[in-house]
Amino acid sequence: MKLSPNQMNKIAAEVLKEVSATDKLDVHFGTDKFKSVIINVLKQNMEAEKVLDQSVNDMMETLEKQNPGGFEHYKMFPLLKKKLAEQQGFVL
């Protein structure tokens, strides 16, 4: 999934709002730092998903070479991505 910086800021603000409302976590280092941490986690997750997508594309290229015209990309990509994500413990 791709997120714009504005979307990441909105998500971080919403997470901070929810966490603050529960009184289960006290943010000692400030809200701006907490938002920054959330945004960094989102960025890391998006980078990991890019790597996963590239792995799926590589697998599909190999499969297509072995079976020309044997499958449809738009159907296989999500299936392979889901399977590979499960194997790697990656949550989509």
Secondary structure, 3 states (H helix, E strand, C coil): CCCCHHHHHHHHHHHHHHHHHHCCCCCCCCHHHHHHHHHHHHHHHHHHHHHHHHHHHHHHHHHHHHCCCCCCHHHHHHHHHHHHHHHHCCCC
